[in-house]
């Protein structure tokens, strides 16, 4: 079974550590972002409820002003009386009542009654309206009173240079309406800290007429909310008066980041420090552990293949690998020495065996030679005996000359050819 590499396993673990730290960073950012977003949305929703409640109170007070004039309808009806005196005194009484109502309710900028039959227009205005705005509202009221009867609801229009929200009741050529400038309508009695939130006032068609809180870039009044192309904004809507008016809450993603900036900086500092420490550990481990281990592993693989001349020559800074290097080189030297001794013992054993064989051969050789000479003598072959003894003497001299040691093959062949 093939065993796992320690070097690869260590490198894998170090890489896994980097991935875990990176994953922790991503998880923390996502969790902090969602938590801050939910907290900001909850906070903005609470602020929106408080703010919308104040605006609804303004609308309710303006509505009550209209009801007080309409319910006490005797003077309101007398505006179209055929008698001029009745119309005059009704006008005086209505004017006085309107002034009393305006003195109590400071959020309304204009309270106006228009009659098309005798072209009368009664109005009480706040000091915030300019002359041009007052004239524009008077003309608008007279034109409105002359139209066909319409359902009374809160609307928004521009008069001169100012947008106003208004509600008008009309009946038989008469109209009574209340007007509030958008700027004063969206102001609060007490300054509210909305953070980075912006509150937009729109009508039921989604047209933007006012902004409170943080100023939005490229915001144009009188245009559709859909044209506010800013993908960095998030928010929700809050209806007023059953949807006749609507508040749009908008806040940027940068405000979400502001909620987690402190903890994010702290945690980012810890993570950056962790990355630095991890990088140092990885670099140190690679330089002082993984690389030396890889070099030693390759040297051992070459040694296993039979290359005993290799030695580790690198200079290691730590004592552990220096000890391993010295021990490895010493073992290699000892292995080479043992190999040489083993070869020498094998050669000595072979020479001993050869000596034994020679000692066994020589007695048989001389016996055979004597038998051959005896046989030739009995046959009277004296000349052949002479040649045979001469060759035998040369062979014996060669045998005694070489002794029991090994001789080169070339010398052995030359001796064999010289013997006839």
Number of C-alpha atoms within 10 A of each C-alpha: 3 4 5 8 11 12 18 12 11 16 16 12 12 18 13 12 15 17 12 12 16 14 12 13 16 12 12 15 16 12 12 19 18 13 15 18 19 13 14 18 18 12 14 22 17 12 17 21 13 13 17 18 13 17 19 14 12 19 23 13 18 26 16 13 21 21 14 13 18 15 9 11 12 12 20 22 15 18 25 21 16 10 10 12 11 15 20 15 14 20 20 14 14 22 18 13 15 23 16 12 21 20 13 11 14 14 22 26 22 26 24 21 28 27 25 20 14 13 13 15 18 16 19 21 18 16 9 11 15 14 11 13 18 19 14 15 21 20 14 14 23 20 15 21 25 19 14 10 15 12 9 12 12 20 16 24 17 16 18 14 10 15 20 24 20 22 19 22 20 22 15 15 20 26 23 24 21 25 25 24 23 20 14 14 20 21 17 12 8 6 7 12 10 16 14 18 24 21 26 22 26 28 20 15 12 17 19 24 24 21 23 17 18 15 12 20 8 9 15 15 16 16 14 15 19 10 11 15 10 12 8 10 17 14 15 14 16 16 16 20 12 8 14 15 20 23 25 19 24 20 23 17 14 12 17 21 15 13 17 17 15 11 11 17 11 12 15 16 12 12 16 14 12 14 16 12 12 17 14 12 13 20 13 12 17 18 13 15 17 19 13 20 16 16 13 18 14 12 18 17 12 14 15 10 9 10 11 15 10 14 17 14 9 10 10 15 9 10 9 10 17 16 12 14 20 14 12 17 16 13 12 17 16 12 13 14 12 12 12 12 12 12 12 12 12 12 12 12 12 13 15 14 12 15 16 12 11 14 12 11 11 13 11 11 11 13 11 12 15 13 12 13 19 13 13 16 14 9 9 11 12 13 11 13 17 12 12 17 15 13 15 15 12 13 16 12 12 13 13 9 10 11 12 15 10 12 10 7 9 9 9 13 10 10 13 11 8 10 12 8
